[in-house]
Amino acid sequence: MKLDPLLSRAAKFAKKRDYEAAMKILRDEEDRYNGAFKYYYLCGIICLYSGAFLEAKHYLERAKK
């Protein structure tokens, strides 16, 4: 999946298992990515791995829309 630089940076943090840093990057830019599938999908996957299951459900449902 080809990501823009900001999403790629968040994905790199997630690969290093630094989920807090990855989500901070993503949450700071939520307005910029309103309605973007890749953004919500990435947030959902990061939340799943970090154990925030309700938040993951929220983001993955938004990605589905």
All heavy atoms as TSV, in Angstrom:
chain	resi	resn	atom	element	x	y	z
A	1	MET	N	N	0.858	-1.166	0.000
A	1	MET	CA	C	0.000	0.000	0.000
A	1	MET	C	C	0.907	1.232	0.000
A	1	MET	O	O	1.737	1.406	0.871
A	1	MET	CB	C	-0.885	-0.026	1.253
A	1	MET	CG	C	-1.769	1.147	1.390
A	1	MET	SD	S	-2.862	1.256	2.848
A	1	MET	CE	C	-3.052	-0.337	3.487
A	2	LYS	N	N	0.782	2.074	-1.003
A	2	LYS	CA	C	1.563	3.300	-1.106
A	2	LYS	C	C	0.907	4.369	-0.237
A	2	LYS	O	O	-0.264	4.693	-0.398
A	2	LYS	CB	C	1.606	3.748	-2.566
A	2	LYS	CG	C	2.366	5.007	-2.795
A	2	LYS	CD	C	3.847	4.764	-2.739
A	2	LYS	CE	C	4.562	6.054	-3.132
A	2	LYS	NZ	N	5.896	6.095	-2.701
A	3	LEU	N	N	1.685	4.911	0.698
A	3	LEU	CA	C	1.171	5.917	1.624
A	3	LEU	C	C	1.887	7.237	1.404
A	3	LEU	O	O	3.021	7.280	0.934
A	3	LEU	CB	C	1.397	5.466	3.070
A	3	LEU	CG	C	0.779	4.140	3.481
A	3	LEU	CD1	C	1.232	3.786	4.886
A	3	LEU	CD2	C	-0.719	4.205	3.423
A	4	ASP	N	N	1.217	8.321	1.775
A	4	ASP	CA	C	1.895	9.604	1.704
A	4	ASP	C	C	2.908	9.673	2.848
A	4	ASP	O	O	2.908	8.822	3.739
A	4	ASP	CB	C	0.897	10.753	1.702
A	4	ASP	CG	C	0.235	11.022	3.026
A	4	ASP	OD1	O	0.542	10.338	4.004
A	4	ASP	OD2	O	-0.590	11.932	3.087
A	5	PRO	N	N	3.805	10.656	2.857
A	5	PRO	CA	C	4.899	10.689	3.841
A	5	PRO	C	C	4.444	10.663	5.305
A	5	PRO	O	O	5.074	9.995	6.127
A	5	PRO	CB	C	5.624	11.993	3.530
A	5	PRO	CG	C	5.314	12.267	2.101
A	5	PRO	CD	C	3.935	11.719	1.866
A	6	LEU	N	N	3.381	11.345	5.632
A	6	LEU	CA	C	2.922	11.373	7.021
A	6	LEU	C	C	2.410	10.010	7.456
A	6	LEU	O	O	2.758	9.522	8.541
A	6	LEU	CB	C	1.819	12.425	7.199
A	6	LEU	CG	C	1.427	12.617	8.650
A	6	LEU	CD1	C	2.246	13.742	9.247
A	6	LEU	CD2	C	-0.028	12.908	8.756
A	7	LEU	N	N	1.627	9.363	6.632
A	7	LEU	CA	C	1.130	8.031	6.956
A	7	LEU	C	C	2.271	7.019	6.994
A	7	LEU	O	O	2.270	6.110	7.828
A	7	LEU	CB	C	0.051	7.597	5.960
A	7	LEU	CG	C	-1.232	8.440	5.949
A	7	LEU	CD1	C	-2.189	7.913	4.894
A	7	LEU	CD2	C	-1.886	8.487	7.301
A	8	SER	N	N	3.255	7.185	6.122
A	8	SER	CA	C	4.417	6.296	6.133
A	8	SER	C	C	5.194	6.441	7.427
A	8	SER	O	O	5.666	5.440	7.989
A	8	SER	CB	C	5.344	6.605	4.960
A	8	SER	OG	O	4.722	6.294	3.750
A	9	ARG	N	N	5.339	7.672	7.903
A	9	ARG	CA	C	6.045	7.906	9.164
A	9	ARG	C	C	5.323	7.239	10.333
A	9	ARG	O	O	5.947	6.609	11.185
A	9	ARG	CB	C	6.185	9.415	9.412
A	9	ARG	CG	C	7.292	9.742	10.354
A	9	ARG	CD	C	7.591	11.209	10.328
A	9	ARG	NE	N	7.154	11.715	11.619
A	9	ARG	CZ	C	6.668	12.890	11.856
A	9	ARG	NH1	N	6.522	13.740	10.872
A	9	ARG	NH2	N	6.313	13.252	13.058
A	10	ALA	N	N	4.002	7.356	10.357
A	10	ALA	CA	C	3.215	6.706	11.410
A	10	ALA	C	C	3.341	5.191	11.306
A	10	ALA	O	O	3.457	4.503	12.330
A	10	ALA	CB	C	1.757	7.132	11.311
A	11	ALA	N	N	3.342	4.659	10.095
A	11	ALA	CA	C	3.475	3.217	9.904
A	11	ALA	C	C	4.839	2.724	10.384
A	11	ALA	O	O	4.948	1.632	10.949
A	11	ALA	CB	C	3.266	2.857	8.437
A	12	LYS	N	N	5.888	3.521	10.194
A	12	LYS	CA	C	7.219	3.136	10.664
A	12	LYS	C	C	7.251	3.047	12.188
A	12	LYS	O	O	7.857	2.136	12.754
A	12	LYS	CB	C	8.268	4.120	10.161
A	12	LYS	CG	C	8.579	3.953	8.700
A	12	LYS	CD	C	9.592	4.964	8.225
A	12	LYS	CE	C	9.761	4.860	6.719
A	12	LYS	NZ	N	10.665	5.886	6.201
A	13	PHE	N	N	6.613	4.004	12.868
A	13	PHE	CA	C	6.531	3.936	14.323
A	13	PHE	C	C	5.767	2.689	14.758
A	13	PHE	O	O	6.135	2.032	15.724
A	13	PHE	CB	C	5.867	5.189	14.902
A	13	PHE	CG	C	6.794	6.349	15.070
A	13	PHE	CD1	C	6.676	7.465	14.265
A	13	PHE	CD2	C	7.783	6.341	16.042
A	13	PHE	CE1	C	7.519	8.549	14.417
A	13	PHE	CE2	C	8.639	7.413	16.211
A	13	PHE	CZ	C	8.515	8.524	15.392
A	14	ALA	N	N	4.709	2.371	14.047
A	14	ALA	CA	C	3.918	1.193	14.392
A	14	ALA	C	C	4.735	-0.086	14.200
A	14	ALA	O	O	4.638	-1.007	15.013
A	14	ALA	CB	C	2.652	1.145	13.543
A	15	LYS	N	N	5.551	-0.147	13.159
A	15	LYS	CA	C	6.397	-1.315	12.936
A	15	LYS	C	C	7.410	-1.494	14.056
A	15	LYS	O	O	7.810	-2.603	14.375
A	15	LYS	CB	C	7.128	-1.207	11.594
A	15	LYS	CG	C	6.235	-1.464	10.413
A	15	LYS	CD	C	7.007	-1.344	9.119
A	15	LYS	CE	C	6.069	-1.484	7.940
A	15	LYS	NZ	N	6.781	-1.292	6.666
A	16	LYS	N	N	7.826	-0.370	14.656
A	16	LYS	CA	C	8.747	-0.420	15.791
A	16	LYS	C	C	8.017	-0.655	17.112
A	16	LYS	O	O	8.617	-0.615	18.170
A	16	LYS	CB	C	9.524	0.884	15.886
A	16	LYS	CG	C	10.444	1.140	14.730
A	16	LYS	CD	C	11.121	2.481	14.873
A	16	LYS	CE	C	11.965	2.803	13.664
A	16	LYS	NZ	N	12.580	4.136	13.762
A	17	ARG	N	N	6.701	-0.857	17.020
A	17	ARG	CA	C	5.823	-1.076	18.174
A	17	ARG	C	C	5.731	0.137	19.086
A	17	ARG	O	O	5.499	0.011	20.276
A	17	ARG	CB	C	6.239	-2.313	18.954
A	17	ARG	CG	C	6.084	-3.564	18.141
A	17	ARG	CD	C	6.356	-4.775	18.938
A	17	ARG	NE	N	6.167	-5.941	18.069
A	17	ARG	CZ	C	6.243	-7.154	18.492
A	17	ARG	NH1	N	6.490	-7.407	19.743
A	17	ARG	NH2	N	6.067	-8.152	17.646
A	18	ASP	N	N	5.907	1.312	18.512
A	18	ASP	CA	C	5.705	2.561	19.252
A	18	ASP	C	C	4.341	3.108	18.834
A	18	ASP	O	O	4.235	4.077	18.084
A	18	ASP	CB	C	6.822	3.555	18.941
A	18	ASP	CG	C	6.784	4.781	19.845
A	18	ASP	OD1	O	5.843	4.883	20.662
A	18	ASP	OD2	O	7.689	5.621	19.731
A	19	TYR	N	N	3.303	2.449	19.334
A	19	TYR	CA	C	1.945	2.762	18.913
A	19	TYR	C	C	1.489	4.145	19.374
A	19	TYR	O	O	0.732	4.803	18.672
A	19	TYR	CB	C	0.980	1.687	19.417
A	19	TYR	CG	C	1.374	0.305	18.965
A	19	TYR	CD1	C	1.658	-0.694	19.877
A	19	TYR	CD2	C	1.462	-0.005	17.613
A	19	TYR	CE1	C	2.018	-1.966	19.467
A	19	TYR	CE2	C	1.828	-1.269	17.192
A	19	TYR	CZ	C	2.103	-2.241	18.119
A	19	TYR	OH	O	2.468	-3.494	17.701
A	20	GLU	N	N	1.952	4.586	20.535
A	20	GLU	CA	C	1.567	5.910	21.034
A	20	GLU	C	C	2.065	7.011	20.102
A	20	GLU	O	O	1.330	7.947	19.789
A	20	GLU	CB	C	2.106	6.118	22.440
A	20	GLU	CG	C	1.404	5.293	23.491
A	20	GLU	CD	C	1.964	5.535	24.873
A	20	GLU	OE1	O	2.392	6.668	25.166
A	20	GLU	OE2	O	1.970	4.585	25.657
A	21	ALA	N	N	3.309	6.907	19.671
A	21	ALA	CA	C	3.862	7.913	18.761
A	21	ALA	C	C	3.138	7.886	17.416
A	21	ALA	O	O	2.853	8.946	16.836
A	21	ALA	CB	C	5.354	7.683	18.555
A	22	ALA	N	N	2.836	6.694	16.940
A	22	ALA	CA	C	2.129	6.566	15.662
A	22	ALA	C	C	0.750	7.211	15.742
A	22	ALA	O	O	0.353	7.962	14.843
A	22	ALA	CB	C	2.009	5.097	15.272
A	23	MET	N	N	0.020	6.947	16.814
A	23	MET	CA	C	-1.320	7.515	16.943
A	23	MET	C	C	-1.271	9.022	17.174
A	23	MET	O	O	-2.154	9.738	16.737
A	23	MET	CB	C	-2.094	6.824	18.069
A	23	MET	CG	C	-2.568	5.439	17.687
A	23	MET	SD	S	-3.522	5.365	16.145
A	23	MET	CE	C	-4.955	6.328	16.553
A	24	LYS	N	N	-0.236	9.525	17.849
A	24	LYS	CA	C	-0.118	10.964	18.041
A	24	LYS	C	C	0.037	11.665	16.685
A	24	LYS	O	O	-0.607	12.670	16.422
A	24	LYS	CB	C	1.065	11.310	18.937
A	24	LYS	CG	C	1.200	12.811	19.145
A	24	LYS	CD	C	2.216	13.175	20.146
A	24	LYS	CE	C	2.400	14.642	20.353
A	24	LYS	NZ	N	1.664	15.589	19.614
A	25	ILE	N	N	0.873	11.099	15.839
A	25	ILE	CA	C	1.062	11.663	14.495
A	25	ILE	C	C	-0.269	11.679	13.747
A	25	ILE	O	O	-0.641	12.670	13.128
A	25	ILE	CB	C	2.102	10.839	13.710
A	25	ILE	CG1	C	3.488	11.052	14.299
A	25	ILE	CG2	C	2.083	11.207	12.230
A	25	ILE	CD1	C	4.527	10.092	13.759
A	26	LEU	N	N	-0.985	10.581	13.818
A	26	LEU	CA	C	-2.239	10.462	13.070
A	26	LEU	C	C	-3.338	11.348	13.649
A	26	LEU	O	O	-4.087	11.966	12.896
A	26	LEU	CB	C	-2.681	9.004	13.032
A	26	LEU	CG	C	-1.755	8.080	12.249
A	26	LEU	CD1	C	-2.185	6.637	12.421
A	26	LEU	CD2	C	-1.722	8.462	10.782
A	27	ARG	N	N	-3.450	11.401	14.960
A	27	ARG	CA	C	-4.505	12.221	15.568
A	27	ARG	C	C	-4.298	13.712	15.301
A	27	ARG	O	O	-5.263	14.450	15.169
A	27	ARG	CB	C	-4.570	11.967	17.069
A	27	ARG	CG	C	-5.237	10.668	17.393
A	27	ARG	CD	C	-5.500	10.545	18.872
A	27	ARG	NE	N	-6.055	9.244	19.172
A	27	ARG	CZ	C	-5.457	8.335	19.930
A	27	ARG	NH1	N	-4.295	8.593	20.494
A	27	ARG	NH2	N	-6.027	7.176	20.137
A	28	ASP	N	N	-3.033	14.137	15.234
A	28	ASP	CA	C	-2.749	15.547	14.961
A	28	ASP	C	C	-3.210	15.969	13.568
A	28	ASP	O	O	-3.439	17.148	13.325
A	28	ASP	CB	C	-1.256	15.834	15.119
A	28	ASP	CG	C	-0.802	15.787	16.568
A	28	ASP	OD1	O	-1.667	15.828	17.473
A	28	ASP	OD2	O	0.423	15.707	16.793
A	29	GLU	N	N	-3.347	15.018	12.662
A	29	GLU	CA	C	-3.714	15.322	11.272
A	29	GLU	C	C	-5.088	14.783	10.891
A	29	GLU	O	O	-5.378	14.607	9.705
A	29	GLU	CB	C	-2.655	14.745	10.328
A	29	GLU	CG	C	-1.282	15.338	10.509
A	29	GLU	CD	C	-1.230	16.802	10.126
A	29	GLU	OE1	O	-1.948	17.216	9.198
A	29	GLU	OE2	O	-0.438	17.524	10.754
A	30	GLU	N	N	-5.942	14.533	11.860
A	30	GLU	CA	C	-7.246	13.923	11.576
A	30	GLU	C	C	-8.090	14.773	10.623
A	30	GLU	O	O	-8.750	14.246	9.729
A	30	GLU	CB	C	-8.011	13.668	12.871
A	30	GLU	CG	C	-9.261	12.866	12.648
A	30	GLU	CD	C	-9.845	12.318	13.930
A	30	GLU	OE1	O	-9.340	12.648	15.015
A	30	GLU	OE2	O	-10.815	11.552	13.842
A	31	ASP	N	N	-8.059	16.082	10.781
A	31	ASP	CA	C	-8.851	16.952	9.895
A	31	ASP	C	C	-8.372	16.864	8.447
A	31	ASP	O	O	-9.170	16.929	7.523
A	31	ASP	CB	C	-8.776	18.403	10.366
A	31	ASP	CG	C	-9.483	18.613	11.689
A	31	ASP	OD1	O	-10.374	17.804	12.022
A	31	ASP	OD2	O	-9.143	19.581	12.389
A	32	ARG	N	N	-7.094	16.716	8.269
A	32	ARG	CA	C	-6.511	16.652	6.928
A	32	ARG	C	C	-6.981	15.403	6.167
A	32	ARG	O	O	-7.164	15.439	4.953
A	32	ARG	CB	C	-4.995	16.650	7.055
A	32	ARG	CG	C	-4.258	16.508	5.773
A	32	ARG	CD	C	-2.772	16.541	6.037
A	32	ARG	NE	N	-2.043	16.223	4.842
A	32	ARG	CZ	C	-0.762	15.979	4.798
A	32	ARG	NH1	N	-0.044	16.031	5.899
A	32	ARG	NH2	N	-0.175	15.688	3.681
A	33	TYR	N	N	-7.166	14.303	6.888
A	33	TYR	CA	C	-7.510	13.036	6.255
A	33	TYR	C	C	-8.967	12.641	6.433
A	33	TYR	O	O	-9.302	11.466	6.320
A	33	TYR	CB	C	-6.620	11.919	6.809
A	33	TYR	CG	C	-5.193	12.055	6.392
A	33	TYR	CD1	C	-4.237	12.561	7.270
A	33	TYR	CD2	C	-4.789	11.690	5.124
A	33	TYR	CE1	C	-2.919	12.691	6.895
A	33	TYR	CE2	C	-3.471	11.818	4.733
A	33	TYR	CZ	C	-2.546	12.319	5.618
A	33	TYR	OH	O	-1.242	12.454	5.237
A	34	ASN	N	N	-9.823	13.580	6.678
A	34	ASN	CA	C	-11.245	13.293	6.892
A	34	ASN	C	C	-11.816	12.529	5.700
A	34	ASN	O	O	-11.802	12.998	4.571
A	34	ASN	CB	C	-12.021	14.586	7.115
A	34	ASN	CG	C	-13.432	14.334	7.551
A	34	ASN	OD1	O	-13.759	13.261	8.034
A	34	ASN	ND2	N	-14.274	15.320	7.366
A	35	GLY	N	N	-12.289	11.309	5.969
A	35	GLY	CA	C	-12.895	10.495	4.927
A	35	GLY	C	C	-11.934	9.638	4.134
A	35	GLY	O	O	-12.350	8.934	3.212
A	36	ALA	N	N	-10.640	9.639	4.485
A	36	ALA	CA	C	-9.639	8.872	3.736
A	36	ALA	C	C	-9.539	7.448	4.265
A	36	ALA	O	O	-9.259	7.228	5.444
A	36	ALA	CB	C	-8.285	9.559	3.819
A	37	PHE	N	N	-9.767	6.478	3.397
A	37	PHE	CA	C	-9.737	5.067	3.781
A	37	PHE	C	C	-8.411	4.675	4.417
A	37	PHE	O	O	-8.379	4.043	5.476
A	37	PHE	CB	C	-10.018	4.177	2.567
A	37	PHE	CG	C	-9.749	2.726	2.832
A	37	PHE	CD1	C	-10.664	1.970	3.549
A	37	PHE	CD2	C	-8.573	2.124	2.396
A	37	PHE	CE1	C	-10.421	0.625	3.823
A	37	PHE	CE2	C	-8.320	0.791	2.667
A	37	PHE	CZ	C	-9.244	0.044	3.375
A	38	LYS	N	N	-7.296	5.005	3.774
A	38	LYS	CA	C	-5.979	4.587	4.259
A	38	LYS	C	C	-5.708	5.113	5.668
A	38	LYS	O	O	-5.124	4.414	6.488
A	38	LYS	CB	C	-4.879	5.044	3.311
A	38	LYS	CG	C	-4.875	4.303	1.998
A	38	LYS	CD	C	-3.773	4.808	1.103
A	38	LYS	CE	C	-3.814	4.119	-0.241
A	38	LYS	NZ	N	-2.751	4.604	-1.121
A	39	TYR	N	N	-6.135	6.333	5.937
A	39	TYR	CA	C	-5.941	6.932	7.258
A	39	TYR	C	C	-6.695	6.140	8.326
A	39	TYR	O	O	-6.113	5.722	9.328
A	39	TYR	CB	C	-6.399	8.392	7.254
A	39	TYR	CG	C	-6.428	9.004	8.631
A	39	TYR	CD1	C	-5.272	9.500	9.205
A	39	TYR	CD2	C	-7.612	9.072	9.368
A	39	TYR	CE1	C	-5.285	10.042	10.480
A	39	TYR	CE2	C	-7.640	9.610	10.630
A	39	TYR	CZ	C	-6.472	10.100	11.177
A	39	TYR	OH	O	-6.482	10.629	12.438
A	40	TYR	N	N	-7.974	5.928	8.101
A	40	TYR	CA	C	-8.798	5.232	9.100
A	40	TYR	C	C	-8.387	3.770	9.247
A	40	TYR	O	O	-8.401	3.223	10.347
A	40	TYR	CB	C	-10.279	5.355	8.771
A	40	TYR	CG	C	-10.783	6.755	8.951
A	40	TYR	CD1	C	-11.221	7.508	7.873
A	40	TYR	CD2	C	-10.797	7.345	10.206
A	40	TYR	CE1	C	-11.669	8.802	8.040
A	40	TYR	CE2	C	-11.244	8.637	10.379
A	40	TYR	CZ	C	-11.676	9.367	9.296
A	40	TYR	OH	O	-12.103	10.647	9.470
A	41	TYR	N	N	-8.009	3.135	8.155
A	41	TYR	CA	C	-7.562	1.745	8.214
A	41	TYR	C	C	-6.282	1.633	9.039
A	41	TYR	O	O	-6.164	0.769	9.911
A	41	TYR	CB	C	-7.346	1.206	6.801
A	41	TYR	CG	C	-6.879	-0.218	6.774
A	41	TYR	CD1	C	-7.773	-1.259	7.012
A	41	TYR	CD2	C	-5.551	-0.535	6.535
A	41	TYR	CE1	C	-7.347	-2.577	7.002
A	41	TYR	CE2	C	-5.118	-1.845	6.529
A	41	TYR	CZ	C	-6.020	-2.856	6.762
A	41	TYR	OH	O	-5.598	-4.158	6.759
A	42	LEU	N	N	-5.336	2.518	8.783
A	42	LEU	CA	C	-4.079	2.504	9.524
A	42	LEU	C	C	-4.320	2.772	11.008
A	42	LEU	O	O	-3.755	2.077	11.862
A	42	LEU	CB	C	-3.111	3.541	8.940
A	42	LEU	CG	C	-1.716	3.604	9.543
A	42	LEU	CD1	C	-1.004	2.259	9.415
A	42	LEU	CD2	C	-0.905	4.698	8.871
A	43	CYS	N	N	-5.163	3.728	11.323
A	43	CYS	CA	C	-5.512	4.000	12.729
A	43	CYS	C	C	-6.134	2.766	13.372
A	43	CYS	O	O	-5.796	2.419	14.511
A	43	CYS	CB	C	-6.480	5.170	12.824
A	43	CYS	SG	S	-5.764	6.775	12.513
A	44	GLY	N	N	-7.026	2.119	12.675
A	44	GLY	CA	C	-7.686	0.934	13.214
A	44	GLY	C	C	-6.719	-0.200	13.489
A	44	GLY	O	O	-6.777	-0.848	14.541
A	45	ILE	N	N	-5.804	-0.444	12.574
A	45	ILE	CA	C	-4.829	-1.519	12.748
A	45	ILE	C	C	-3.883	-1.207	13.901
A	45	ILE	O	O	-3.572	-2.072	14.720
A	45	ILE	CB	C	-4.045	-1.760	11.437
A	45	ILE	CG1	C	-4.993	-2.237	10.332
A	45	ILE	CG2	C	-2.901	-2.739	11.645
A	45	ILE	CD1	C	-5.747	-3.506	10.659
A	46	ILE	N	N	-3.437	0.035	13.990
A	46	ILE	CA	C	-2.549	0.424	15.099
A	46	ILE	C	C	-3.268	0.259	16.433
A	46	ILE	O	O	-2.692	-0.244	17.398
A	46	ILE	CB	C	-2.041	1.865	14.904
A	46	ILE	CG1	C	-1.073	1.922	13.726
A	46	ILE	CG2	C	-1.378	2.384	16.177
A	46	ILE	CD1	C	-0.681	3.320	13.300
A	47	CYS	N	N	-4.531	0.649	16.484
A	47	CYS	CA	C	-5.304	0.488	17.725
A	47	CYS	C	C	-5.478	-0.987	18.081
A	47	CYS	O	O	-5.410	-1.352	19.254
A	47	CYS	CB	C	-6.656	1.173	17.607
A	47	CYS	SG	S	-6.556	2.967	17.656
A	48	LEU	N	N	-5.687	-1.835	17.096
A	48	LEU	CA	C	-5.801	-3.273	17.362
A	48	LEU	C	C	-4.529	-3.816	18.007
A	48	LEU	O	O	-4.586	-4.534	19.004
A	48	LEU	CB	C	-6.073	-4.040	16.070
A	48	LEU	CG	C	-7.505	-4.149	15.613
A	48	LEU	CD1	C	-7.575	-4.878	14.280
A	48	LEU	CD2	C	-8.355	-4.858	16.637
A	49	TYR	N	N	-3.396	-3.478	17.430
A	49	TYR	CA	C	-2.134	-3.978	17.960
A	49	TYR	C	C	-1.817	-3.402	19.332
A	49	TYR	O	O	-1.158	-4.056	20.138
A	49	TYR	CB	C	-0.985	-3.691	16.993
A	49	TYR	CG	C	-0.895	-4.701	15.891
A	49	TYR	CD1	C	-1.399	-4.426	14.635
A	49	TYR	CD2	C	-0.315	-5.946	16.104
A	49	TYR	CE1	C	-1.330	-5.356	13.613
A	49	TYR	CE2	C	-0.238	-6.897	15.103
A	49	TYR	CZ	C	-0.749	-6.585	13.852
A	49	TYR	OH	O	-0.675	-7.521	12.851
A	50	SER	N	N	-2.275	-2.185	19.609
A	50	SER	CA	C	-1.993	-1.569	20.913
A	50	SER	C	C	-2.973	-2.026	21.986
A	50	SER	O	O	-2.776	-1.742	23.160
A	50	SER	CB	C	-2.007	-0.046	20.806
A	50	SER	OG	O	-3.307	0.427	20.566
A	51	GLY	N	N	-4.053	-2.694	21.579
A	51	GLY	CA	C	-5.014	-3.202	22.544
A	51	GLY	C	C	-6.202	-2.296	22.787
A	51	GLY	O	O	-7.032	-2.580	23.641
A	52	ALA	N	N	-6.327	-1.218	22.040
A	52	ALA	CA	C	-7.462	-0.294	22.168
A	52	ALA	C	C	-8.567	-0.760	21.214
A	52	ALA	O	O	-8.764	-0.195	20.142
A	52	ALA	CB	C	-7.022	1.132	21.846
A	53	PHE	N	N	-9.293	-1.793	21.628
A	53	PHE	CA	C	-10.222	-2.466	20.727
A	53	PHE	C	C	-11.444	-1.623	20.356
A	53	PHE	O	O	-11.890	-1.665	19.212
A	53	PHE	CB	C	-10.656	-3.798	21.326
A	53	PHE	CG	C	-9.497	-4.720	21.559
A	53	PHE	CD1	C	-9.167	-5.132	22.831
A	53	PHE	CD2	C	-8.720	-5.152	20.502
A	53	PHE	CE1	C	-8.085	-5.971	23.048
A	53	PHE	CE2	C	-7.639	-5.994	20.696
A	53	PHE	CZ	C	-7.324	-6.402	21.978
A	54	LEU	N	N	-11.988	-0.859	21.293
A	54	LEU	CA	C	-13.137	-0.016	20.964
A	54	LEU	C	C	-12.754	1.084	19.978
A	54	LEU	O	O	-13.509	1.389	19.051
A	54	LEU	CB	C	-13.739	0.592	22.230
A	54	LEU	CG	C	-14.436	-0.395	23.160
A	54	LEU	CD1	C	-14.906	0.316	24.424
A	54	LEU	CD2	C	-15.605	-1.047	22.458
A	55	GLU	N	N	-11.586	1.650	20.195
A	55	GLU	CA	C	-11.105	2.673	19.272
A	55	GLU	C	C	-10.836	2.061	17.898
A	55	GLU	O	O	-11.131	2.673	16.863
A	55	GLU	CB	C	-9.817	3.282	19.832
A	55	GLU	CG	C	-9.691	4.751	19.584
A	55	GLU	CD	C	-8.458	5.321	20.262
A	55	GLU	OE1	O	-7.982	4.770	21.264
A	55	GLU	OE2	O	-7.985	6.339	19.754
A	56	ALA	N	N	-10.284	0.850	17.886
A	56	ALA	CA	C	-10.024	0.159	16.624
A	56	ALA	C	C	-11.321	-0.076	15.866
A	56	ALA	O	O	-11.391	0.129	14.653
A	56	ALA	CB	C	-9.315	-1.165	16.894
A	57	LYS	N	N	-12.347	-0.491	16.591
A	57	LYS	CA	C	-13.653	-0.720	15.959
A	57	LYS	C	C	-14.171	0.565	15.329
A	57	LYS	O	O	-14.667	0.567	14.200
A	57	LYS	CB	C	-14.644	-1.239	16.999
A	57	LYS	CG	C	-16.010	-1.513	16.438
A	57	LYS	CD	C	-16.958	-2.016	17.518
A	57	LYS	CE	C	-18.303	-2.296	16.899
A	57	LYS	NZ	N	-19.382	-1.637	17.557
A	58	HIS	N	N	-14.042	1.673	16.053
A	58	HIS	CA	C	-14.493	2.977	15.546
A	58	HIS	C	C	-13.775	3.329	14.241
A	58	HIS	O	O	-14.408	3.696	13.250
A	58	HIS	CB	C	-14.245	4.050	16.610
A	58	HIS	CG	C	-14.330	5.442	16.102
A	58	HIS	ND1	N	-15.539	6.057	15.849
A	58	HIS	CD2	C	-13.371	6.340	15.783
A	58	HIS	CE1	C	-15.303	7.281	15.400
A	58	HIS	NE2	N	-14.005	7.467	15.357
A	59	TYR	N	N	-12.444	3.223	14.241
A	59	TYR	CA	C	-11.678	3.595	13.051
A	59	TYR	C	C	-11.953	2.652	11.882
A	59	TYR	O	O	-12.070	3.097	10.739
A	59	TYR	CB	C	-10.184	3.628	13.358
A	59	TYR	CG	C	-9.750	4.864	14.098
A	59	TYR	CD1	C	-9.188	4.784	15.366
A	59	TYR	CD2	C	-9.889	6.123	13.535
A	59	TYR	CE1	C	-8.777	5.918	16.051
A	59	TYR	CE2	C	-9.492	7.264	14.204
A	59	TYR	CZ	C	-8.937	7.157	15.465
A	59	TYR	OH	O	-8.538	8.281	16.123
A	60	LEU	N	N	-12.075	1.371	12.143
A	60	LEU	CA	C	-12.310	0.429	11.054
A	60	LEU	C	C	-13.712	0.590	10.468
A	60	LEU	O	O	-13.908	0.413	9.259
A	60	LEU	CB	C	-12.067	-0.996	11.520
A	60	LEU	CG	C	-10.598	-1.303	11.831
A	60	LEU	CD1	C	-10.454	-2.679	12.447
A	60	LEU	CD2	C	-9.737	-1.173	10.581
A	61	GLU	N	N	-14.676	0.950	11.293
A	61	GLU	CA	C	-16.016	1.249	10.767
A	61	GLU	C	C	-15.984	2.491	9.896
A	61	GLU	O	O	-16.659	2.549	8.859
A	61	GLU	CB	C	-17.015	1.424	11.905
A	61	GLU	CG	C	-17.432	0.116	12.540
A	61	GLU	CD	C	-18.354	0.289	13.734
A	61	GLU	OE1	O	-18.545	1.428	14.203
A	61	GLU	OE2	O	-18.869	-0.737	14.210
A	62	ARG	N	N	-15.200	3.493	10.288
A	62	ARG	CA	C	-15.077	4.701	9.459
A	62	ARG	C	C	-14.388	4.372	8.140
A	62	ARG	O	O	-14.740	4.942	7.102
A	62	ARG	CB	C	-14.298	5.793	10.202
A	62	ARG	CG	C	-14.919	6.240	11.481
A	62	ARG	CD	C	-15.606	7.564	11.540
A	62	ARG	NE	N	-15.363	8.590	10.625
A	62	ARG	CZ	C	-14.914	9.801	10.950
A	62	ARG	NH1	N	-14.623	10.090	12.198
A	62	ARG	NH2	N	-14.782	10.731	10.022
A	63	ALA	N	N	-13.405	3.478	8.184
A	63	ALA	CA	C	-12.733	3.068	6.944
A	63	ALA	C	C	-13.694	2.345	6.018
A	63	ALA	O	O	-13.635	2.503	4.789
A	63	ALA	CB	C	-11.535	2.172	7.272
A	64	LYS	N	N	-14.588	1.567	6.591
A	64	LYS	CA	C	-15.562	0.814	5.800
A	64	LYS	C	C	-16.492	1.740	5.027
A	64	LYS	O	O	-16.897	1.435	3.908
A	64	LYS	CB	C	-16.365	-0.091	6.734
A	64	LYS	CG	C	-17.295	-1.027	6.037
A	64	LYS	CD	C	-17.997	-1.897	7.070
A	64	LYS	CE	C	-19.068	-2.743	6.434
A	64	LYS	NZ	N	-19.784	-3.544	7.429
A	65	LYS	N	N	-16.849	2.879	5.640
A	65	LYS	CA	C	-17.741	3.831	4.970
A	65	LYS	C	C	-16.989	4.450	3.831
A	65	LYS	O	O	-17.279	4.859	2.874
A	65	LYS	CB	C	-18.195	4.923	5.939
A	65	LYS	CG	C	-19.118	4.430	6.986
A	65	LYS	CD	C	-19.526	5.551	7.888
A	65	LYS	CE	C	-20.377	5.050	9.031
A	65	LYS	NZ	N	-20.744	6.087	9.952
